[in-house]
Amino acid sequence: MPPDDSDALTLRCWDYGETSQVVHLLTRRAGRVHALAKGSKRPKSAFLGPLDTMVAGRAGWYRRPAGTLHVLGSFEAYDHFPAIRRDLRRYYVACHVLETISLATREEVAEEGIFLLTVATLRLIERAREPEAAVPLFHADLLRQLGFAPRLDACVVCGRPAVSAPRERISPAKGGFLCDACAMEDPHAYGGRAGTTAALRELFEHPFRDSVREGRPRHRRVDVTRALAALLRGVLERDVPTLRWVRQTARADETPG
């Protein structure tokens, strides 16, 4: 039987015995695939050496019964994201992207858009002056593709139009903006400064590529990053550990607006 093949990105790699590795791949055609790379650590293996995380390439794998590892037959790398590997700050941000994707995707459920988003985000992290700026763009597009874009034009409880206020509440539990009158519907809602909801709405209304090209979000990055982190945590029902570092390093030199 011929192997399945697809463009793929290595999410995780770890040793299996003395000569092999277990590899988690995000593939363009088949979603997340878990496979055994037999003999990958041998000097003369078909993989030309051990596989590493955060490598894009063309993968071929042989299917095995459900619940067992597939067998990786080939992996031809075409992008190692070298600028990320040379810069620890970029590397940490990229690790957050890979960890988030590992938590947000399901095994062998095809989601081509998420694959393309992940690779595009890594390439943005490589060239951005501030790599943390890629995180809110990535989070917003990921939430949209997962079907969890929040309602930001009106209160999710009473339907009143969203208006700027000194403290604007975004509720992951309710799925969007809460007006002052409905604030107690979720005492744990994230509270951002004035303008946070408008900045989030602008971000969710534009695809990732448009957001990159037009420089969104232009302001309120700290509030937007934290609000999106709260929304993502609500969807995943757990925190993403690497996000703590990203939140701590989010720049406060926002453009007034």
Phi, psi and omega in degrees: 000128180293151181286155167287151178214153182189158164298143186209160176230130179283123179266318182212146175218135173211159187293145174226103186071200185274336189236354186241173178220150167262133185233131171258122182247141165260113184254155181286325186263332189235013180073214182275127183237132177253126187217157176259122176265091184292129175070016185295338182269359177284147183302326184250033181287163178294344182268358180060036179120171182299147176280153181235159175288160175061051176231129176264142181189191178252119184251145172232131183219151179258126184288144174236167182304153180305139179091356178238163180288138169287172180248121179281119182267330181202154173207110180255105184287141173230356176205120178258001182051061187298326181295329176292319184289339180274351187230115184299322180297315177296321182297318179297317179296317179295322177298325176296319179299314181294319180295318180298316180296321179299325181278330188270343183256160180250151182294128175058036170247113187294124178218079185301320182300322180290323175299311181297322178298316183296313180295318179297323179294317178298322179290327175292319178300325179298321190253346184291141176298318175243100185300333179298339180295340179286338188295308179298325177297316179296313181299315182297314181291323178296314178300320179296315181291331177281351180088022183238033175295130183284160172275124186233357180272343183203164178296132182288347181263306186255345178086003177296142179302142179289129178232154179293141180212160180304326178227116183252127187259130176242121186253111173297323182294321181269339176095029176156207186288141173241128176284170181300322182294334183253013186302325183285355174296336176212090181299342183262010180298149177288134179249112179255169178285170179305134179098350182297315182296318179296319179295319177295316181299317179298322182291316182288340182278353183237135175299164183307311184296320178294321179297320178295313184296324184263003173077025178278152348283138183279341181209173179058035185296320181298311180296317180296315180300316182288322178296316178294324177298319178295318178296317180295319178298323178295324179287315183280344182062030175192159177278155173262109189308319183292344181291336178300319179292319181296318179299318182294330183259003177299132187284139180263005181276062184280149176284125179301143180185000000 
